[in-house]
Amino acid sequence: MTSPLRRPLIAGNWKMHKTLAEAVELVRALQAGLGALADREVAVFPPFTALTVTAVALKESPIRLGAQDVSPEPQGAFTGEVSAAMLADAGCRYVLCGHSERRRLYGDTDALVGRKVKAVLAAGLVPVACVGETLEQREGQETYRVLERQLDPILGGLAPAQASQLVIAYEPVWAIGTGRTARPDQAQDAHLFIRKHVAKRLGAPAAEAVRLLYGGSVKPDNADALMAEPDLDGALVGGESLKAEGFLRIVKFQSLAKKA
């Protein structure tokens, strides 16, 4: 049974897409089609340039705003970087930390991701910390080892009470943008391991409070089956979040009753 502490979260990561006008057009379409959101939460993660216009468009909307990355530094001579305080000032509630593309393409290390998570929490925002293995690591039976290595810098130094302010997204790299999706039982297996590891580091109540999202080719036709698994508390959606119709169908997944 899903804990009442864990309100499902569907998050749309727009990556490097959408001009200012396109961002506003998309969130207006989402607002028009959402309806009531009493039992779940929705967030969108535009590029930095579109954060403020999206925040204005979302004013008095239940949709939350998130950023795709953050600097671990509070301020200073760090050209091109954006601090957590700046993101809070722009209207963000959530911040992605350690997305697989940041790790793979831009060299974000496990330690750096841990520092980013701490910076986001210090600013009063909610980090969405991303973890996940490559296809080579999965085939080499290294999934648990990789997850443990990535999780420890994220969880290290946290107080158990902070777990409810933390979101962890399991995104198997082999399933991102490839059209391949982890089977529901594969996703559940990884999520259960993550929750048990949180319990080991921060205690059982913390593990029960932390929200775990699945990310990796989430689509309207697989969202219901994925969300039926007991340890999946939502989804981190990539390409499908760029289209209002597809993203809304994922937001309106039908399997909450199966988790009761």
C-alpha positions as CSV (number, residue, x, y, z in Angstrom):
1,M,0.0,0.0,0.0
2,T,1.3,3.4,-0.9
3,S,1.9,5.7,2.0
4,P,-0.4,8.7,2.3
5,L,2.8,10.8,2.7
6,R,3.7,10.0,-0.9
7,R,1.5,12.0,-3.2
8,P,2.1,10.8,-6.8
9,L,4.2,13.3,-8.8
10,I,4.2,13.4,-12.6
11,A,7.1,15.6,-13.8
12,G,7.7,16.7,-17.4
13,N,11.3,17.4,-18.3
14,W,11.3,19.5,-21.5
15,K,15.1,19.3,-21.9
16,M,16.4,21.8,-24.6
17,H,13.0,22.4,-26.1
18,K,10.5,25.3,-26.3
19,T,10.9,29.0,-27.0
20,L,9.2,31.5,-24.6
21,A,6.0,31.6,-26.7
22,E,6.0,27.8,-27.1
23,A,6.4,27.3,-23.3
24,V,3.5,29.5,-22.5
25,E,1.4,27.8,-25.2
26,L,2.1,24.4,-23.7
27,V,1.4,25.2,-20.1
28,R,-1.9,26.9,-21.1
29,A,-2.9,23.7,-22.9
30,L,-2.0,21.7,-19.8
31,Q,-4.0,23.9,-17.5
32,A,-7.0,23.7,-19.8
33,G,-7.0,19.9,-19.8
34,L,-6.0,19.1,-16.2
35,G,-9.1,19.3,-14.2
36,A,-8.9,18.6,-10.5
37,L,-5.6,17.3,-9.1
38,A,-6.6,16.4,-5.6
39,D,-4.7,13.1,-5.5
40,R,-1.6,13.9,-7.5
41,E,0.9,16.6,-8.3
42,V,2.2,17.8,-11.6
43,A,5.4,19.7,-12.4
44,V,7.1,21.0,-15.6
45,F,10.8,21.6,-16.1
46,P,11.4,24.2,-18.8
47,P,14.8,25.4,-19.9
48,F,16.3,28.2,-17.8
49,T,15.3,30.9,-20.4
50,A,11.6,30.0,-20.1
51,L,11.4,29.7,-16.3
52,T,10.1,33.2,-15.5
53,V,7.5,33.3,-18.3
54,T,6.3,29.9,-17.4
55,A,6.0,30.9,-13.7
56,V,3.8,33.8,-14.7
57,A,1.7,31.6,-16.9
58,L,1.3,29.1,-14.1
59,K,0.3,31.7,-11.5
60,E,-2.7,30.4,-9.5
61,S,-2.3,27.0,-11.2
62,P,-1.8,23.7,-9.4
63,I,1.1,22.9,-11.8
64,R,4.5,23.3,-10.1
65,L,7.6,24.7,-11.8
66,G,11.0,23.0,-11.8
67,A,14.5,23.6,-13.2
68,Q,16.6,21.1,-15.0
69,D,19.9,21.7,-13.2
70,V,21.5,23.8,-10.5
71,S,25.0,25.0,-9.3
72,P,26.1,23.6,-5.9
73,E,27.5,27.1,-5.2
74,P,25.4,29.8,-3.5
75,Q,26.9,32.6,-5.6
76,G,30.2,33.8,-7.0
77,A,32.3,33.9,-10.1
78,F,30.8,30.9,-11.9
79,T,30.0,32.0,-15.4
80,G,27.0,30.3,-16.9
81,E,25.8,28.7,-13.6
82,V,22.5,29.3,-11.8
83,S,22.1,29.0,-8.0
84,A,19.3,27.4,-6.1
85,A,18.4,30.8,-4.6
86,M,18.0,32.2,-8.1
87,L,15.7,29.3,-9.0
88,A,13.6,29.9,-6.0
89,D,13.4,33.5,-6.9
90,A,12.2,32.6,-10.4
91,G,9.3,30.6,-8.9
92,C,10.7,27.0,-8.9
93,R,9.6,24.4,-6.5
94,Y,11.6,21.4,-7.9
95,V,15.1,21.0,-9.2
96,L,16.5,18.1,-11.2
97,C,19.9,17.0,-9.9
98,G,22.1,14.5,-11.7
99,H,19.9,13.7,-14.7
100,S,21.6,11.0,-16.8
101,E,22.4,13.4,-19.6
102,R,24.2,15.7,-17.1
103,R,26.2,12.8,-15.8
104,R,26.9,11.3,-19.3
105,L,27.4,14.5,-21.4
106,Y,28.7,17.0,-18.9
107,G,30.6,15.0,-16.4
108,D,28.4,15.4,-13.3
109,T,30.0,13.0,-10.7
110,D,28.2,11.3,-7.9
111,A,29.8,13.6,-5.4
112,L,28.7,16.7,-7.4
113,V,25.2,15.5,-7.6
114,G,25.2,15.1,-3.8
115,R,26.4,18.7,-3.4
116,K,23.6,19.9,-5.7
117,V,21.0,18.1,-3.7
118,K,22.2,19.7,-0.5
119,A,22.2,23.1,-2.2
120,V,18.6,22.7,-3.3
121,L,17.4,21.6,0.1
122,A,19.3,24.5,1.7
123,A,17.3,26.9,-0.5
124,G,14.0,25.4,0.6
125,L,13.4,23.6,-2.7
126,V,12.7,20.0,-3.5
127,P,15.5,18.1,-5.3
128,V,14.6,15.4,-7.8
129,A,17.8,13.3,-7.6
130,C,18.3,11.0,-10.6
131,V,20.0,7.6,-10.5
132,G,20.2,4.7,-13.0
133,E,22.4,2.2,-14.7
134,T,23.5,1.8,-18.3
135,L,22.6,-1.2,-20.5
136,E,26.2,-2.5,-20.1
137,Q,25.9,-2.2,-16.3
138,R,22.6,-4.0,-16.2
139,E,23.8,-6.8,-18.4
140,G,26.8,-7.1,-16.2
141,Q,24.6,-7.6,-13.1
142,E,25.8,-4.2,-11.6
143,T,22.5,-2.4,-11.3
144,Y,22.4,-2.6,-7.5
145,R,26.0,-1.6,-7.1
146,V,25.6,1.4,-9.4
147,L,22.4,2.5,-7.6
148,E,24.1,2.2,-4.2
149,R,27.1,4.2,-5.4
150,Q,24.9,7.0,-6.8
151,L,22.6,7.1,-3.8
152,D,25.2,7.4,-1.0
153,P,26.4,10.9,-1.8
154,I,22.7,12.0,-2.2
155,L,21.7,10.6,1.2
156,G,24.9,11.3,3.1
157,G,24.5,14.0,5.6
158,L,20.7,14.2,5.4
159,A,18.6,14.1,8.5
160,P,15.8,11.4,8.3
161,A,13.2,14.2,8.5
162,Q,14.5,15.6,5.1
163,A,13.4,12.4,3.3
164,S,9.9,13.7,2.8
165,Q,11.5,16.7,1.0
166,L,13.5,14.5,-1.4
167,V,12.4,12.9,-4.6
168,I,14.5,10.2,-6.2
169,A,14.0,9.4,-9.9
170,Y,15.1,6.0,-11.2
171,E,15.9,6.4,-14.8
172,P,17.6,3.4,-16.4
173,V,19.9,5.0,-19.0
174,W,19.1,2.2,-21.5
175,A,15.5,3.2,-21.5
176,I,15.8,7.0,-22.0
177,G,14.9,8.2,-25.5
178,T,15.4,4.7,-26.9
179,G,11.8,3.6,-27.0
180,R,12.7,0.8,-24.6
181,T,11.0,0.8,-21.3
182,A,11.7,-1.1,-18.2
183,R,9.0,-3.7,-17.6
184,P,6.8,-2.8,-14.6
185,D,8.4,-5.6,-12.6
186,Q,11.9,-4.4,-13.5
187,A,11.0,-0.9,-12.4
188,Q,9.5,-2.1,-9.2
189,D,12.6,-4.2,-8.4
190,A,14.9,-1.2,-8.7
191,H,12.5,1.1,-6.8
192,L,12.2,-1.4,-4.0
193,F,16.0,-1.7,-3.8
194,I,16.3,2.1,-3.6
195,R,13.7,2.3,-0.8
196,K,15.5,-0.4,1.1
197,H,18.7,1.5,0.7
198,V,17.1,4.7,2.0
199,A,15.9,2.7,5.0
200,K,19.4,1.4,5.6
201,R,20.9,4.9,5.5
202,L,18.1,7.0,7.1
203,G,15.7,4.6,8.7
204,A,12.4,3.0,7.8
205,P,10.1,6.1,8.3
206,A,12.4,8.0,6.0
207,A,12.2,5.3,3.4
208,E,8.4,5.3,3.6
209,A,8.3,9.1,3.1
210,V,10.6,9.5,0.1
211,R,8.9,9.6,-3.3
212,L,10.4,7.5,-6.0
213,L,9.7,8.3,-9.7
214,Y,10.3,6.2,-12.8
215,G,11.8,7.8,-15.9
216,G,12.6,6.1,-19.2
217,S,10.3,6.2,-22.2
218,V,7.2,6.7,-20.2
219,K,4.2,7.0,-22.6
220,P,0.4,7.0,-22.4
221,D,0.2,3.3,-23.3
222,N,2.5,2.1,-20.4
223,A,1.9,4.7,-17.7
224,D,-1.0,2.8,-16.1
225,A,1.0,-0.5,-15.8
226,L,4.0,1.3,-14.4
227,M,2.0,3.3,-11.9
228,A,0.3,0.1,-10.6
229,E,3.5,-1.0,-9.0
230,P,3.6,-0.3,-5.2
231,D,6.9,1.5,-5.0
232,L,6.4,3.8,-8.0
233,D,5.2,7.2,-6.8
234,G,5.2,8.9,-10.1
235,A,7.0,9.5,-13.4
236,L,9.7,11.7,-14.8
237,V,8.6,12.1,-18.4
238,G,10.8,13.3,-21.3
239,G,9.6,13.5,-24.9
240,E,6.0,12.9,-24.1
241,S,5.9,15.9,-21.9
242,L,6.4,18.2,-24.9
243,K,2.9,17.3,-26.1
244,A,-0.1,18.4,-24.0
245,E,-2.3,15.5,-25.0
246,G,0.2,12.7,-24.3
247,F,1.4,14.3,-21.1
248,L,-2.1,14.8,-19.8
249,R,-2.9,11.1,-20.4
250,I,0.1,10.2,-18.3
251,V,-0.9,12.6,-15.6
252,K,-4.4,11.0,-15.5
253,F,-3.0,7.4,-15.1
254,Q,-5.7,5.1,-14.0
255,S,-4.1,2.7,-11.5
256,L,-4.2,4.5,-8.1
257,A,-6.9,2.2,-7.0
258,K,-4.7,-0.8,-7.5
259,K,-2.2,0.5,-5.0
260,A,-4.7,0.8,-2.1
